[in-house]
Amino acid sequence: MPADPYTVLRALLHAEALRSTPKPTPERTAPEDHRTPPTTDEHPPRRPDRN
């Protein structure tokens, strides 16, 4: 069964383009409660209440 060489070449180039294209990373939606706590550099220390 003879095949058109250009059709074969086009299919190979298309397959290679699909294979080498970077895949998009799925966006992860994490719940607000599971975020990492802020470091001490982000917030100044709290002052003790004076009585």
PDB file of N, CA, C and O in Angstrom:
ATOM      1  N   MET A   1       0.850  -1.162   0.000  1.00  0.00           N
ATOM      2  CA  MET A   1       0.000   0.000   0.000  1.00  0.00           C
ATOM      3  C   MET A   1       0.908   1.241   0.000  1.00  0.00           C
ATOM      4  O   MET A   1       1.457   1.597   1.043  1.00  0.00           O
ATOM      5  N   PRO A   2       1.066   1.880  -1.117  1.00  0.00           N
ATOM      6  CA  PRO A   2       1.927   3.058  -1.185  1.00  0.00           C
ATOM      7  C   PRO A   2       1.270   4.245  -0.469  1.00  0.00           C
ATOM      8  O   PRO A   2       0.051   4.411  -0.499  1.00  0.00           O
ATOM      9  N   ALA A   3       2.111   5.066   0.174  1.00  0.00           N
ATOM     10  CA  ALA A   3       1.623   6.250   0.876  1.00  0.00           C
ATOM     11  C   ALA A   3       2.307   7.478   0.292  1.00  0.00           C
ATOM     12  O   ALA A   3       3.456   7.422  -0.147  1.00  0.00           O
ATOM     13  N   ASP A   4       1.591   8.562   0.297  1.00  0.00           N
ATOM     14  CA  ASP A   4       2.139   9.822  -0.189  1.00  0.00           C
ATOM     15  C   ASP A   4       3.244  10.260   0.775  1.00  0.00           C
ATOM     16  O   ASP A   4       2.967  10.423   1.963  1.00  0.00           O
ATOM     17  N   PRO A   5       4.490  10.459   0.313  1.00  0.00           N
ATOM     18  CA  PRO A   5       5.579  10.822   1.221  1.00  0.00           C
ATOM     19  C   PRO A   5       5.324  12.135   1.961  1.00  0.00           C
ATOM     20  O   PRO A   5       5.733  12.286   3.113  1.00  0.00           O
ATOM     21  N   TYR A   6       4.657  13.078   1.313  1.00  0.00           N
ATOM     22  CA  TYR A   6       4.383  14.350   1.986  1.00  0.00           C
ATOM     23  C   TYR A   6       3.363  14.192   3.106  1.00  0.00           C
ATOM     24  O   TYR A   6       3.446  14.883   4.121  1.00  0.00           O
ATOM     25  N   THR A   7       2.408  13.296   2.931  1.00  0.00           N
ATOM     26  CA  THR A   7       1.434  13.038   3.989  1.00  0.00           C
ATOM     27  C   THR A   7       2.124  12.401   5.191  1.00  0.00           C
ATOM     28  O   THR A   7       1.841  12.750   6.337  1.00  0.00           O
ATOM     29  N   VAL A   8       3.026  11.473   4.922  1.00  0.00           N
ATOM     30  CA  VAL A   8       3.772  10.826   6.007  1.00  0.00           C
ATOM     31  C   VAL A   8       4.649  11.851   6.718  1.00  0.00           C
ATOM     32  O   VAL A   8       4.696  11.893   7.947  1.00  0.00           O
ATOM     33  N   LEU A   9       5.345  12.678   5.934  1.00  0.00           N
ATOM     34  CA  LEU A   9       6.206  13.698   6.531  1.00  0.00           C
ATOM     35  C   LEU A   9       5.396  14.685   7.364  1.00  0.00           C
ATOM     36  O   LEU A   9       5.804  15.056   8.465  1.00  0.00           O
ATOM     37  N   ARG A  10       4.248  15.109   6.838  1.00  0.00           N
ATOM     38  CA  ARG A  10       3.398  16.049   7.571  1.00  0.00           C
ATOM     39  C   ARG A  10       2.911  15.424   8.881  1.00  0.00           C
ATOM     40  O   ARG A  10       2.866  16.103   9.907  1.00  0.00           O
ATOM     41  N   ALA A  11       2.546  14.135   8.858  1.00  0.00           N
ATOM     42  CA  ALA A  11       2.094  13.457  10.079  1.00  0.00           C
ATOM     43  C   ALA A  11       3.233  13.341  11.087  1.00  0.00           C
ATOM     44  O   ALA A  11       3.021  13.529  12.285  1.00  0.00           O
ATOM     45  N   LEU A  12       4.435  13.035  10.614  1.00  0.00           N
ATOM     46  CA  LEU A  12       5.581  12.942  11.520  1.00  0.00           C
ATOM     47  C   LEU A  12       5.915  14.303  12.140  1.00  0.00           C
ATOM     48  O   LEU A  12       6.198  14.389  13.335  1.00  0.00           O
ATOM     49  N   LEU A  13       5.881  15.347  11.341  1.00  0.00           N
ATOM     50  CA  LEU A  13       6.168  16.682  11.859  1.00  0.00           C
ATOM     51  C   LEU A  13       5.095  17.126  12.856  1.00  0.00           C
ATOM     52  O   LEU A  13       5.399  17.767  13.861  1.00  0.00           O
ATOM     53  N   HIS A  14       3.858  16.784  12.571  1.00  0.00           N
ATOM     54  CA  HIS A  14       2.779  17.132  13.484  1.00  0.00           C
ATOM     55  C   HIS A  14       2.931  16.385  14.808  1.00  0.00           C
ATOM     56  O   HIS A  14       2.756  16.972  15.875  1.00  0.00           O
ATOM     57  N   ALA A  15       3.253  15.101  14.743  1.00  0.00           N
ATOM     58  CA  ALA A  15       3.438  14.308  15.963  1.00  0.00           C
ATOM     59  C   ALA A  15       4.624  14.838  16.783  1.00  0.00           C
ATOM     60  O   ALA A  15       4.552  14.888  18.011  1.00  0.00           O
ATOM     61  N   GLU A  16       5.694  15.225  16.123  1.00  0.00           N
ATOM     62  CA  GLU A  16       6.860  15.763  16.833  1.00  0.00           C
ATOM     63  C   GLU A  16       6.535  17.109  17.472  1.00  0.00           C
ATOM     64  O   GLU A  16       6.980  17.395  18.583  1.00  0.00           O
ATOM     65  N   ALA A  17       5.765  17.930  16.778  1.00  0.00           N
ATOM     66  CA  ALA A  17       5.380  19.220  17.336  1.00  0.00           C
ATOM     67  C   ALA A  17       4.515  19.026  18.581  1.00  0.00           C
ATOM     68  O   ALA A  17       4.692  19.735  19.572  1.00  0.00           O
ATOM     69  N   LEU A  18       3.594  18.081  18.541  1.00  0.00           N
ATOM     70  CA  LEU A  18       2.769  17.811  19.716  1.00  0.00           C
ATOM     71  C   LEU A  18       3.601  17.263  20.864  1.00  0.00           C
ATOM     72  O   LEU A  18       3.355  17.591  22.024  1.00  0.00           O
ATOM     73  N   ARG A  19       4.586  16.428  20.546  1.00  0.00           N
ATOM     74  CA  ARG A  19       5.408  15.814  21.585  1.00  0.00           C
ATOM     75  C   ARG A  19       6.320  16.839  22.249  1.00  0.00           C
ATOM     76  O   ARG A  19       6.542  16.781  23.459  1.00  0.00           O
ATOM     77  N   SER A  20       6.847  17.772  21.470  1.00  0.00           N
ATOM     78  CA  SER A  20       7.833  18.701  22.015  1.00  0.00           C
ATOM     79  C   SER A  20       7.223  19.986  22.573  1.00  0.00           C
ATOM     80  O   SER A  20       7.943  20.802  23.148  1.00  0.00           O
ATOM     81  N   THR A  21       5.921  20.183  22.418  1.00  0.00           N
ATOM     82  CA  THR A  21       5.274  21.373  22.962  1.00  0.00           C
ATOM     83  C   THR A  21       5.165  21.238  24.470  1.00  0.00           C
ATOM     84  O   THR A  21       4.696  20.207  24.952  1.00  0.00           O
ATOM     85  N   PRO A  22       5.587  22.258  25.244  1.00  0.00           N
ATOM     86  CA  PRO A  22       5.460  22.162  26.706  1.00  0.00           C
ATOM     87  C   PRO A  22       3.993  22.069  27.107  1.00  0.00           C
ATOM     88  O   PRO A  22       3.137  22.770  26.568  1.00  0.00           O
ATOM     89  N   LYS A  23       3.730  21.206  28.045  1.00  0.00           N
ATOM     90  CA  LYS A  23       2.365  21.019  28.518  1.00  0.00           C
ATOM     91  C   LYS A  23       2.056  22.085  29.571  1.00  0.00           C
ATOM     92  O   LYS A  23       2.908  22.382  30.409  1.00  0.00           O
ATOM     93  N   PRO A  24       0.857  22.662  29.543  1.00  0.00           N
ATOM     94  CA  PRO A  24       0.515  23.656  30.567  1.00  0.00           C
ATOM     95  C   PRO A  24       0.366  22.976  31.928  1.00  0.00           C
ATOM     96  O   PRO A  24      -0.173  21.875  32.037  1.00  0.00           O
ATOM     97  N   THR A  25       0.851  23.652  32.947  1.00  0.00           N
ATOM     98  CA  THR A  25       0.735  23.095  34.289  1.00  0.00           C
ATOM     99  C   THR A  25      -0.658  23.412  34.825  1.00  0.00           C
ATOM    100  O   THR A  25      -1.109  24.554  34.730  1.00  0.00           O
ATOM    101  N   PRO A  26      -1.333  22.436  35.377  1.00  0.00           N
ATOM    102  CA  PRO A  26      -2.671  22.718  35.917  1.00  0.00           C
ATOM    103  C   PRO A  26      -2.554  23.597  37.162  1.00  0.00           C
ATOM    104  O   PRO A  26      -1.682  23.391  38.006  1.00  0.00           O
ATOM    105  N   GLU A  27      -3.434  24.562  37.254  1.00  0.00           N
ATOM    106  CA  GLU A  27      -3.404  25.466  38.404  1.00  0.00           C
ATOM    107  C   GLU A  27      -3.995  24.758  39.601  1.00  0.00           C
ATOM    108  O   GLU A  27      -5.101  24.220  39.545  1.00  0.00           O
ATOM    109  N   ARG A  28      -3.242  24.767  40.684  1.00  0.00           N
ATOM    110  CA  ARG A  28      -3.715  24.131  41.902  1.00  0.00           C
ATOM    111  C   ARG A  28      -4.415  25.177  42.754  1.00  0.00           C
ATOM    112  O   ARG A  28      -3.848  26.224  43.067  1.00  0.00           O
ATOM    113  N   THR A  29      -5.632  24.885  43.119  1.00  0.00           N
ATOM    114  CA  THR A  29      -6.370  25.797  43.982  1.00  0.00           C
ATOM    115  C   THR A  29      -6.400  25.185  45.371  1.00  0.00           C
ATOM    116  O   THR A  29      -7.224  24.318  45.664  1.00  0.00           O
ATOM    117  N   ALA A  30      -5.502  25.638  46.213  1.00  0.00           N
ATOM    118  CA  ALA A  30      -5.408  25.126  47.581  1.00  0.00           C
ATOM    119  C   ALA A  30      -6.362  25.916  48.464  1.00  0.00           C
ATOM    120  O   ALA A  30      -6.516  27.124  48.284  1.00  0.00           O
ATOM    121  N   PRO A  31      -6.990  25.259  49.398  1.00  0.00           N
ATOM    122  CA  PRO A  31      -7.843  25.998  50.333  1.00  0.00           C
ATOM    123  C   PRO A  31      -7.016  26.994  51.143  1.00  0.00           C
ATOM    124  O   PRO A  31      -5.817  26.803  51.342  1.00  0.00           O
ATOM    125  N   GLU A  32      -7.658  28.035  51.597  1.00  0.00           N
ATOM    126  CA  GLU A  32      -6.967  29.094  52.333  1.00  0.00           C
ATOM    127  C   GLU A  32      -6.325  28.569  53.617  1.00  0.00           C
ATOM    128  O   GLU A  32      -5.284  29.080  54.030  1.00  0.00           O
ATOM    129  N   ASP A  33      -6.916  27.570  54.249  1.00  0.00           N
ATOM    130  CA  ASP A  33      -6.408  27.073  55.529  1.00  0.00           C
ATOM    131  C   ASP A  33      -5.086  26.333  55.381  1.00  0.00           C
ATOM    132  O   ASP A  33      -4.361  26.185  56.365  1.00  0.00           O
ATOM    133  N   HIS A  34      -4.756  25.870  54.201  1.00  0.00           N
ATOM    134  CA  HIS A  34      -3.562  25.054  54.020  1.00  0.00           C
ATOM    135  C   HIS A  34      -2.373  25.846  53.499  1.00  0.00           C
ATOM    136  O   HIS A  34      -1.397  25.266  53.025  1.00  0.00           O
ATOM    137  N   ARG A  35      -2.452  27.156  53.587  1.00  0.00           N
ATOM    138  CA  ARG A  35      -1.303  27.957  53.165  1.00  0.00           C
ATOM    139  C   ARG A  35      -0.214  27.872  54.221  1.00  0.00           C
ATOM    140  O   ARG A  35      -0.477  27.561  55.382  1.00  0.00           O
ATOM    141  N   THR A  36       1.000  28.152  53.804  1.00  0.00           N
ATOM    142  CA  THR A  36       2.098  28.134  54.760  1.00  0.00           C
ATOM    143  C   THR A  36       1.995  29.354  55.657  1.00  0.00           C
ATOM    144  O   THR A  36       1.642  30.431  55.178  1.00  0.00           O
ATOM    145  N   PRO A  37       2.286  29.222  56.931  1.00  0.00           N
ATOM    146  CA  PRO A  37       2.188  30.378  57.823  1.00  0.00           C
ATOM    147  C   PRO A  37       3.254  31.415  57.470  1.00  0.00           C
ATOM    148  O   PRO A  37       4.319  31.063  56.963  1.00  0.00           O
ATOM    149  N   PRO A  38       2.971  32.695  57.736  1.00  0.00           N
ATOM    150  CA  PRO A  38       3.962  33.730  57.416  1.00  0.00           C
ATOM    151  C   PRO A  38       5.200  33.572  58.288  1.00  0.00           C
ATOM    152  O   PRO A  38       5.118  33.132  59.435  1.00  0.00           O
ATOM    153  N   THR A  39       6.319  33.928  57.739  1.00  0.00           N
ATOM    154  CA  THR A  39       7.562  33.868  58.499  1.00  0.00           C
ATOM    155  C   THR A  39       7.659  35.093  59.398  1.00  0.00           C
ATOM    156  O   THR A  39       6.888  36.041  59.251  1.00  0.00           O
ATOM    157  N   THR A  40       8.595  35.070  60.316  1.00  0.00           N
ATOM    158  CA  THR A  40       8.747  36.202  61.237  1.00  0.00           C
ATOM    159  C   THR A  40       9.227  37.452  60.514  1.00  0.00           C
ATOM    160  O   THR A  40       9.055  38.559  61.024  1.00  0.00           O
ATOM    161  N   ASP A  41       9.822  37.298  59.346  1.00  0.00           N
ATOM    162  CA  ASP A  41      10.288  38.455  58.591  1.00  0.00           C
ATOM    163  C   ASP A  41       9.119  39.247  58.003  1.00  0.00           C
ATOM    164  O   ASP A  41       9.250  40.441  57.732  1.00  0.00           O
ATOM    165  N   GLU A  42       7.991  38.591  57.808  1.00  0.00           N
ATOM    166  CA  GLU A  42       6.866  39.257  57.173  1.00  0.00           C
ATOM    167  C   GLU A  42       6.065  40.112  58.156  1.00  0.00           C
ATOM    168  O   GLU A  42       5.482  41.120  57.758  1.00  0.00           O
ATOM    169  N   HIS A  43       6.028  39.723  59.435  1.00  0.00           N
ATOM    170  CA  HIS A  43       5.253  40.454  60.422  1.00  0.00           C
ATOM    171  C   HIS A  43       6.144  40.777  61.619  1.00  0.00           C
ATOM    172  O   HIS A  43       6.885  39.910  62.082  1.00  0.00           O
ATOM    173  N   PRO A  44       6.085  42.009  62.127  1.00  0.00           N
ATOM    174  CA  PRO A  44       6.890  42.334  63.310  1.00  0.00           C
ATOM    175  C   PRO A  44       6.332  41.598  64.532  1.00  0.00           C
ATOM    176  O   PRO A  44       5.162  41.218  64.542  1.00  0.00           O
ATOM    177  N   PRO A  45       7.153  41.397  65.548  1.00  0.00           N
ATOM    178  CA  PRO A  45       6.665  40.724  66.753  1.00  0.00           C
ATOM    179  C   PRO A  45       5.595  41.566  67.442  1.00  0.00           C
ATOM    180  O   PRO A  45       5.625  42.796  67.396  1.00  0.00           O
ATOM    181  N   ARG A  46       4.661  40.886  68.073  1.00  0.00           N
ATOM    182  CA  ARG A  46       3.587  41.584  68.769  1.00  0.00           C
ATOM    183  C   ARG A  46       4.083  42.139  70.095  1.00  0.00           C
ATOM    184  O   ARG A  46       4.870  41.501  70.794  1.00  0.00           O
ATOM    185  N   ARG A  47       3.613  43.337  70.433  1.00  0.00           N
ATOM    186  CA  ARG A  47       3.970  43.934  71.718  1.00  0.00           C
ATOM    187  C   ARG A  47       3.100  43.326  72.803  1.00  0.00           C
ATOM    188  O   ARG A  47       1.903  43.138  72.590  1.00  0.00           O
ATOM    189  N   PRO A  48       3.660  43.018  73.948  1.00  0.00           N
ATOM    190  CA  PRO A  48       2.819  42.511  75.035  1.00  0.00           C
ATOM    191  C   PRO A  48       1.888  43.602  75.536  1.00  0.00           C
ATOM    192  O   PRO A  48       2.236  44.782  75.555  1.00  0.00           O
ATOM    193  N   ASP A  49       0.711  43.185  75.937  1.00  0.00           N
ATOM    194  CA  ASP A  49      -0.258  44.165  76.467  1.00  0.00           C
ATOM    195  C   ASP A  49       0.214  44.670  77.820  1.00  0.00           C
ATOM    196  O   ASP A  49       0.640  43.894  78.675  1.00  0.00           O
ATOM    197  N   ARG A  50       0.133  45.960  77.997  1.00  0.00           N
ATOM    198  CA  ARG A  50       0.539  46.558  79.267  1.00  0.00           C
ATOM    199  C   ARG A  50      -0.688  46.739  80.140  1.00  0.00           C
ATOM    200  O   ARG A  50      -1.692  47.290  79.688  1.00  0.00           O
ATOM    201  N   ASN A  51      -0.625  46.288  81.376  1.00  0.00           N
ATOM    202  CA  ASN A  51      -1.752  46.410  82.301  1.00  0.00           C
ATOM    203  C   ASN A  51      -1.499  47.479  83.310  1.00  0.00           C
ATOM    204  O   ASN A  51      -2.342  47.725  84.173  1.00  0.00           O
TER     205      ASN A  51
END
